[in-house]
Amino acid sequence: MGKPGEIKAQVIERDGRILMVKDCPVHGHFEDVMSIDPAFFRHLEQMFPGRDIRAHNDEKLHNHGTSTIRHGRGSVLTIDLTNRCNMMCDPCFMDANQVGFVHELTWDDIKTLLDNAISIKPRRQMSVQFSGGEPTMSPFFLDAVRYARKVGYNSVQAATNGIEFAKSAEFASEAMEAGLRYAYLQFDGIGNAANSHRYVGNLFDVKLRAIENLHSNGVEIVLVTTVVNGINNEQVGRIVRFALDNPDKIALVSFQPVSFTGRDEAVTEERRLAQRYTLSHLAHDIKDQLHIGEPVRDWFPLSFLGTFSDWADLVHGPQAEWGQVSCGCHPNCGIGMAVMVDKQTRETVPVTAFLNADRFAKDVAAVNDWARGKWTSMIGMALALTRNYNAFRTPTHFRLFDLLRKLDKGLGASGRNYGNVSGSRTVEDIFNRRRDRWNLLFVAGMWFQDLFNYDFRRTEQCIIPYATQEGEISFCAYNTGVGWRNIIEKMHMTATLTKWYEEHGRHQIYAGGKSVALDSVEHHLLLKDDIVTDEEQHDLDVMGIAKNARQEKILERTKRDEKNLRMAQLYREVVLKEPSRPRLVQIVAAQAAPRTEGNLELVGRNED
């Protein structure tokens, strides 16, 4: 017998797919797709370098039962500043604006969470991501960014829908001055129609304006796409194309296959199977839609990068104030493909087309195992790179020296100044780092779990912990099921919604097709007409399947009403012996179509 709420599962291969299969004595049999490509699935597991260090000196922060984080330090520390949001869209991890109460961190809460984070040893750099809800709605947003930089974190980002940044270039400038380095920008497709499932009339215009305001003020852009099969999976290639067309403005693209949590916790099996999207779908969709990337050659688990973090730690030595960011997640959690883009010519080549990454990583691991001094390790890295580099497959103007500089810029081994990224960075530092001719565009996939594919091996290696009033909790453990989010937000509830509205009033929510008022829609992005979508995707409409939880409830209510009507009719006929009544159909006069030039061609000209 397992623990309450836990059941054993098997991961099997059947009919060319990888499935998770499990049986619950109460709720029955469950199956879900893990991968549509067994060779790709095996490739990811073979490239996994192994678990990170055992987590230690953190008993107070990591103590959450079976879902406790047991390995590594994490890469992205997520802090939900508020559960309030200025949108009402689906999907949503936290069911924002719908839970009946407000959970919003105080200034003391925010400082405590960040102070706790730097108390864990060994101390590693992490990206601190302020999230929500919509983090810009917190009155402490800018102060929180400023404090995260003050305690020593170099990469501070906001997971945002971009509305406030689109409305005000001044606000974007203030965020940069406070220390915001990245905007983790919700971006579900190219064109307003492709974003229509978010129910904001001009949402794509908002995104373009947000990018304009943020990037021009020194904040780097990460496009973040929640991919739902049948909703926006056809947008995957278009989004990457948009990023490749704008290499001077887009730093990274992160795809997140849908996780049925929050608003979608009670998803029906029919919709879940139709909308399920995996990391293998992502790799194949980019290849099929964009003709870039071979799934087994060019994609690797995010943890593959850990070997290079280890090398950087070796070079910087034990005297370094901070260790490197290290991605030690399970191979089924996250994947990535690196693409080298020439900012001048827009020529694009996957790095693994001209670099034998598998052998390169093994060579670097050997250098790490030597554990020699800084300069010996740097020479070893250069030799490993030279051995695995193919100059005949690179972009036209790319040289081996360019790749060496790229590695040095990212890992900071030589000490050369490419532009400071620490808390003392200046505007000049920001634009100095942008002068590089080459953009190493990283296309990532991060697949968060739900109850149907939950795996404790993944949560114990989580690299995206939530910092909460009850410690740091795995992203998936926090958001999935009747989990830690529900517990903690209710334990530390700020106010009921009614009480909050009485004291603070209602905040602006953009929903139901309402547009955001913008002072300008001007931007300097390259937007090609052939990637802009003019109408929403209709796959689920054709299949007769609901698109979201709200539609499911409406369909369920309609079916229930029809059943009740039928039962009432049978009761009258069988029990009360009432004669059946013929169904009446209202007949109305046909309305003549207005005479226009368009319909005159169909019906013939009719002279007066």
N, C-alpha and C positions, 0 to 999 in steps of 0.2 A: 504493500500500500504506500502510495506517495503522500505528500503533504496536501492539505486541503487546497483545492483550486488548481492542482498540478496533475497532469496526465502524461504518460509516456507517449512518444511519437516516433515514427520511423520515417527516414528520408530514403525514398526508393526511386528507381528508374523504371518507367513503364511507358510503352508506346512512344518513345522518343522524347519523353519529358521527365523532369525530376519533380517528384511530389512529396509533400509531407502528409503522412497518413496517421490518424490517431482515433481512438475510440474512448468515449466518455460513458461510464455506466449510467449517467443521468441524462445526458443530452444526445448520445448516440455517436454516429460515425461522421468524421470530418476528413475532407481531402482538400488540399490547395496546391497550386502550382508554385514551385520554387524556381524552375528554369525551363525554357522551351528548347534548350540546347545543351545536352549532356556533356559534349566535348568542352564547351565554354565553362560549364560548371566545374568540371574536373580541372581545367586550366587554372581557374582562380584558386582552387584549393592547393594545387601543386606549387603555385607561386607564393603561397602564404609562408612568410619566413619564420613563423612561430610566435607564440605569445610574448607580450612585453613583460617587463619585470613584475614580480609579485608586488601588489600594492601594500604599503606598510606605513606605520606612523600616522594612521588616519582612521582609527577605530571610531572616533566620534563623528566623523563626516561620512564614512562608508559603513553603514550597519543597517541593511534593509532586507534581511532574510535571504531567500534564494536568489533574489535579483541584485544582491550587493555587487558593486564593482570590485573585482578582485585582482585585476591586472592593469598595469600602466598608470599613467597620470591623466590621460585624456588629452584631447587636442582643442576642443571647443567648449568652453564653459558657458552654458546658457543660463541667462537670468531673465525670468519673466517679470518685467517691471509692473505690469498691470494686466488684468484679464479684460479690460475694456478695449473696444476696437471701433474704428470709424467705418468699418464695412460689416456686412452680414452675409458672408459667402460660404460656399461649400466646395471642397472639403475644408475642415478646420479641426486641428488637433484638440483645441480646448473648448470648442462649442461656445465661442466668444459671444457675449451679449445675450446668452440664452439660459444661463444657470441660476439666475435669480438673486445673485449677490455679487459684490465687488471684492476682488482680492488684489490689493495694490500695495507694493512695498513702500515702507517709509524710508526716509534718508538713513536712519540708523540701521535698518534692515540691509540696505544696499551696501553700506560700508562694512557691516559684519560679514556678509557673504564674500566680499572680495578679500577682506582680511583673513578669513578662514581659508580661502583658496591658496594664498601664498604661504600658509603655515605648513603645507604638506611637503615633505622631503622625499627624494631630491626635488628641488624646485625647477620646474620646466616652464618654458614659455607656452602659452595657450592663446588661442583667439578667444577674447571675451565677447560673447554675442548677447546684446540686449534685445529681448524679444517680448512677446505678449500673446494675445491681444496685439495692439499696435503700440510699440514702445514709445513713440514720439508723443503719445497722449499723457505719459507720466510727467508730472511737474518737475521731476528730478532727472529727466533724460540727459540733459546736457551736463549736469553735475555728476551723474553716474559715469558718463564717458570720460569726463575729466579725471575722476578719482581712479578709474581703472588704469589710465595712463600713468597717474601719479605713483601707484604702487608698483609699477614696473612692466605692465603688459604692453607689448609693442603693437599688437593687432587687436584693435577694438572695432567691432562692427555692430550694425543694427539690422535685424531682420524686419523689414518694413515693406508696406504696400506702396510707399513712395508718395502718398497724397500730400502730406505736409511739405515735403521737399519740393514737389511740383508746384505747389502754391506759392512758395517763397524761396527765392534764391538767397535771401538774407539768412534764413534759417539754416540752409545748407552750409553757408559760410560759417555760421556760429558753431555748427556741429564739427566742421573741420578744425576750427580754432580750439575747440574743446578736446580734440584728439581722435575724432572718428576717422578711421582709415578705410573701412570698407562699408558699402551699403549692400546688404544681402537682399536684393530687390526681387519681390514677387513678380514673375514674368511668365505668363502661361501661354503666350502665342503672339503671332505677328498680325496686328489688326484688331480693331474693336470687336469684330465678330468672333474672333478666336478667343477673346476674353469675356464673351457674353455670359458665360456660366458663373461669373463673379457678380453679375447684376449691377454693374456700374456702367452707365451709358457711354462714357468716353475714356474707359480705363487704359486703353493703349496710348491715347494721347497723354494721359497722366504719366505713364511710364517713360515716354520719350522726353517729356519736360523734366521729370525727376532726374533722369540721366544727365540731361543738359546742365541743370543747376548743380548737381552734385559733382560731376566730373570737372566742370569749369572752376569749381571752388576747391579742387584738390582731393576729393573723395573717390576712391576707386570703386568700380562697379562689378558686382557678382550677380549674374542673372540666375534666378532660382525658380525652377518650374516643377510644380506638382503635376505628374503625368497620370492621367486616368484614361484607360482604354475606352474608346468610343466617345470621349469628350475632347481630348486634345493630343492624342498620340500622333496624329498626322502633322503636328506642329514641331516635332522634335528636330527634324532636319532643317526647317526654316529658322528656328531659333539659333542653332549652331551656325547656319549661314549668315545670319544677322551679326553674330559675334565675330565671325571671320571677316565680314565686310567692314567691321569697325574695330580693328585690332588695337588702335590707339586709345580706345575708350572702354572696352570690355576686358576685364582681367581674367574672368573665370566664368564657366557655365556649370551650374549644379542642378542636375535632374533628381527629383525625388518621386519614385513610383508611389502611387497612392497607398496610404495606410488607413485601414478602416477603423478609425478611432474617433473620439470626439463626437461630432454630429452624425458620423456614420457607424457608430458602435453597433447599432441594431440592424445592420445591412442584411437584406435577404440573400439567400444563397444564389438565387438567379442573378441578381445584380453584382454580387461579389465575383462570381465566376466570369461574368461578361466584362467587368471593369478591371480585373486584376492585371497588373503590369509589373514585370520583373526586370532585373538588371540585364538579363539576356535579351528581353524585348528591346531595351534601350540600345544595346550594342548593335543589334541587327537593324533596328529602325534607322540609326545614323548611317550605317553602311548602305541600306536600301534607298533611303531618301536623299542622301547627300553624296554617296559614293566615296566616302572617306572612312578608313578604319577597317581592318580585319579583326573580327571579335577575338580570335585566339592569339593573334600576333600583337595587337596594339592596345589591348585592355589588360589592366592588372589590378589586383586588390590594392586598396589604399595602404594597407599594412606593408606592401612591397617597398614603400618609401622609408620604412623604419631603418633599413640598412644604411641609408645615406645620412639619416639623423644621427645614428651611432657614430659614423665616421666624423661628422661635424663635432660631436661631443669629444671625440678622441683628439681632434686637432685643437679645439679650444682649451682642452685640459680641465683638470678638476678644480682649478682656481676660478673658473668662469662663474659669474654671478648667477647666471641662468643656464639651464640646459636647453637643448633644441626642442621644438615641437616634434612630437612623435605620434604617428598614427599606428596604433597596434590593434585595430579592430578586426573582428572575424571576417574572413573572406566573403561571406554572404552579406555583409553590411554595406561595404562601399567599394566602388571601383573607379578607375580613372584612365583617361587617354590623354597624352600630351601631344599637342600639335604646334609645330613651329610655323609662325606666320611672319612674312616680310611686310612690315608696315608700309613700305613704299610701293611695292608691286602687288601686294595681297597674295603672293604665291604661298601655298599651304602644303605642308608635308608632315605626316605623323612622325614624331621623333623615333619611334621604334621601327620605322621604315629604313632609317640609316644608322640605327644604333641597336646592337644586339643586347637588349636590356637584361634579359635573363642571365647571360654570361657575365655582363658588366656587373650586375648586382653580386654575383658569386665571387668575382674578382675583388670587389670592394669589401665584401665580407672577409676575404682572406687578409686584406690589408688591415682590417679592424682586428683580426685575430693576432696579427703581429704585435699590435699595441706598442709601436715604436713612437718616436717623437713627432712633433708637428710637421717638420719639413720632409721627413721620410714618408710620412703618411700622405702628404700632398703629392710627392713624386709618385707614390704608388697609385694614387687616384688618377693622375695624368697618364700613366702607363696603361692602366686598366681602360681608360677612356679611348686612348689611341688604338688599343688592340681590338676594340669592339666597334669602331667607327668606320662607316662606309661612305667615303666622300663622293661616290658616284650616284648616291640616292638622295642627297641633301637638296634643299632649295638652291636655286641657281647661284646666289651670291653668298651663301653660307659657308663658313670655314670652321675648322676644328677649334681655332682660337676663340670663335664666337661662342661655341658650346662650353669651353672652359670658363669663359667669362660669365656665362649664364649660371653655371654651377657655383661659381665663386660669389656671384651677386646674391644667390639664394641662401647659401650656407655661410657666407661671411668668413671664409677660411683665411684669406690673405691679409685681411684688414684694410683693403683698398676701399676708399670712400665712393660708393655708388649713390649716395644720398642717405642720410641718417633716417632710421626708422624708430628710434627710441623716443621716449617722452619729450626730448628736447628738439625734435625735428622741426624744421621750418618749412615755409612754403617753397623756398628754393630747393630744399631736399626733395620735396615731393616731385617737383618738375624735373629735377636732375635725374631721378630714377626713371622718368618717362622718356628720356632722350634715347634710350636703347632702340636701335633699328628693329630688333627682333622681339616679337611678343610670343612668349611660351604660353599659349592658351591651353589651360587645363580643363578638359570636359569630364566632369565627375558625375557619378551616380551614387546616391545615398538612399538605401531602402530601409525605412523604419518598419518595425514589426507591428502586427496586430494580434488579436487573440487566435487567429486562424493559422499563423505560421510562427508562433512564439517559440524561441529557442533560448534557454538559459545560458548556453555556451556563448551566445552573442552578448547578452546583458552583462555578463561578468567581465567582458573585454571592452565594454563601451568606451568610446572616445569622446562622447558628447554628453557629459554629465550636466544635469540641472542643479544649479546651486539654489537650495531652498532653506527655509527656517528649520528643517529637520535633516540637514545634511545634503550631500551631493548624491543624486540618484540618476541611474541610467535613463537616458532619453526614453527608451521604449517602456521601461518599467513605470516611468512617470506618467506616460500618456495612454497606456493600454489598459482596457478593461476598467473594473472598479478598482483603480490603482492608486498610486501615490498622489497624483494630482488631486483627485477627489478628496483624499484624506487631508492633505496639507492645506489646500485652499479653504476647506471648511474649518479646520483647526485654527487657521490664522485669518479668517474672514474679516475684511475691513468693515463692511456694512451690508445690510440687505439692499437690494436694488431700490426699494421704496425709500429707505432711509437716505441712501446716497443721493437720489434725485431731490429729496427735500432739502438737503444741505448744499448740494453742488449744482443742481439743475441737470437737464438732459444734455448729453453731448451729441454732436452732429454724426449721423450715420448715413452713409451713401449706400442705398439699396433700391431694389425694385426698378432698376434702369435709370435711376437718377444720375445726372452728370455732375462732375466736379467743376466748379467755376475756376477757370484759369485766366490769369492776366495775359498769358501768351502761350501759343502752342509751337513757337519757334524752336528749332533744334538744328544741330550741325552733324547729325548722324546720317550715314549713307543707308537709305531705305529703298531697296529695289522693288519695283511694282510687282514683279513676278513672285515674290515671297509673301506679299500682303494677302490675307484671307478676307474675302468679302462676305462669306456666310459661315455659320457655325457648323460643326461636324454633326451628321445626322445618323450615324451608325445605330445608336441605341433607339432612336425613333423608329427606324426600319424594323428593328427586332422587337419593338413593343416593350422595352425595358426602361424603368425609371432611371433618371440621370442622377438623382440625389435623394437624400433622406426625406425631404419635403414632398417630392413627387411620389415617393413610396407610400407615405402616409395618406396622401390624397387618393392614390389608387386603391389602397387597402380600405379606406373609408367608402369609396364608391362601390367596391365589390361587396362590402358588408351591407350597404344600403340596398343593393340589388338583391342580395340573398334574403334580407329581411322582407323586402317587398314581395318576393316570390313566396316566402313562407306564409305571409299574411294572406296572399291570394289563395294558396292551398287550404289554409284554415277556413276561409269563407266558403270555399267550394266543397270541401270534404266534411268538415265538422258542422258548419252552419247551414250546409246544403243550399247555399245561395247559387243561383244560376250564374254561369260565367258570363262576363260582360265583354262584348267585342271591344277591342282597343280602338279608341277614337283617334283619328289622324286629322289635325286641323288643316283645312285647305285654304290657301290664301291666293289672291290674284297674282299672277306673275307680273313682275315689274319690268317694263321695257328698258332695255339697255340704252344708255345715252348714246346719241349719235356722235361718233368721233371718226376721224379719218382712219383710225386703227380698225374699228369694227365695221366700217362701211365696206372694207375690202372683203370681209367674211360674209356679210349678208347681202351685198349688192347695193347699188345706189337706189334710193327710194325718193323719187321726185315728189315735191309738194303739189 
